[in-house]
Amino acid sequence: MADLKIKPLGGRVLIKPLEEEDVTSSGLIIPETADKEKPQQGVIVAVGTGKRAEDGTVISFTVKAGDTVMFKKYSPDEVEVDGVEYLVIDEDDILAVIK
């Protein structure tokens, strides 16, 4: 991803959402036409420069590129770059790192 044409600014991160599985745990296949919820998990592709505190200092990130994370359902902004969907989200809206 070194040739990525987008870099988040400030305290934002760029996430590639994980694809939802099309088969349930009981083996049922979910058709393409089914109304699916958007995934709330993804892999961080890039991080911004860091959030600025009121005194002007830069607060470093607690997450890094490559981390798989869980985030708030309605907080990300969707962007598309070269036909690939990404999410831009504030680090504060990331709920957990998935190990």
C-alpha positions as CSV (number, residue, x, y, z in Angstrom):
1,M,0.0,0.0,0.0
2,A,3.0,2.2,-0.4
3,D,1.5,3.8,-3.5
4,L,-1.7,4.8,-1.7
5,K,-3.1,8.1,-3.0
6,I,-4.8,9.2,0.2
7,K,-3.5,10.1,3.6
8,P,-5.7,11.0,6.6
9,L,-5.0,14.3,8.4
10,G,-4.8,15.0,12.1
11,G,-6.3,12.4,14.4
12,R,-8.0,10.4,11.7
13,V,-7.2,6.9,10.4
14,L,-7.9,5.3,7.0
15,I,-9.6,1.9,7.3
16,K,-10.2,-0.9,4.8
17,P,-13.5,-2.5,5.9
18,L,-13.5,-6.3,6.4
19,E,-15.8,-8.1,4.0
20,E,-18.8,-9.7,5.6
21,E,-19.1,-13.4,5.2
22,D,-21.8,-14.6,2.9
23,V,-22.5,-17.8,4.8
24,T,-24.0,-17.9,8.3
25,S,-22.5,-20.0,11.1
26,S,-25.3,-22.6,10.5
27,G,-24.3,-22.8,6.8
28,L,-27.0,-20.7,5.2
29,I,-25.9,-18.7,2.2
30,I,-26.9,-15.0,2.3
31,P,-27.8,-13.8,-1.2
32,E,-26.3,-10.7,-2.8
33,T,-29.7,-9.0,-2.8
34,A,-30.1,-9.3,1.0
35,D,-30.0,-6.1,3.0
36,K,-26.7,-6.4,4.9
37,E,-25.4,-4.1,7.7
38,K,-22.2,-2.4,7.0
39,P,-19.2,-4.0,8.7
40,Q,-17.9,-2.4,11.9
41,Q,-14.5,-4.0,11.7
42,G,-11.6,-3.2,9.4
43,V,-7.8,-3.0,9.0
44,I,-6.0,0.3,9.4
45,V,-4.3,1.2,6.2
46,A,-2.8,4.6,7.2
47,V,-2.9,7.0,10.2
48,G,-2.8,10.8,10.2
49,T,-0.2,13.1,11.8
50,G,-1.8,12.9,15.3
51,K,-4.4,14.8,17.1
52,R,-3.5,18.3,18.4
53,A,-4.1,19.0,22.1
54,E,-5.3,22.5,23.2
55,D,-1.8,23.5,24.1
56,G,-0.6,22.7,20.5
57,T,1.3,19.5,21.3
58,V,0.6,16.5,19.0
59,I,-0.9,13.4,20.7
60,S,0.5,10.2,19.1
61,F,-1.8,7.4,18.0
62,T,-2.5,4.3,20.1
63,V,-3.2,2.3,16.9
64,K,-1.0,1.7,13.9
65,A,-1.3,0.6,10.2
66,G,-2.0,-3.1,10.1
67,D,-4.1,-3.2,13.2
68,T,-7.6,-4.9,12.9
69,V,-10.1,-2.7,14.8
70,M,-13.7,-2.4,15.8
71,F,-15.3,1.0,15.4
72,K,-18.6,2.8,16.1
73,K,-21.3,2.0,13.6
74,Y,-22.2,5.4,12.2
75,S,-19.0,7.4,12.7
76,P,-16.9,6.6,9.5
77,D,-17.0,8.6,6.4
78,E,-16.9,6.5,3.2
79,V,-14.4,7.3,0.5
80,E,-13.5,5.5,-2.7
81,V,-10.0,5.7,-4.2
82,D,-9.2,3.9,-7.5
83,G,-12.3,1.8,-7.1
84,V,-11.5,0.6,-3.5
85,E,-13.8,1.6,-0.6
86,Y,-12.2,3.0,2.5
87,L,-13.4,4.5,5.7
88,V,-12.0,7.6,7.3
89,I,-12.6,7.8,11.1
90,D,-11.4,9.7,14.1
91,E,-9.2,7.6,16.4
92,D,-11.6,8.5,19.2
93,D,-14.3,6.5,17.4
94,I,-12.3,3.2,17.4
95,L,-13.6,1.0,20.1
96,A,-11.0,-1.8,20.3
97,V,-8.1,-3.5,18.6
98,I,-8.8,-7.1,17.6
99,K,-6.0,-9.5,18.2
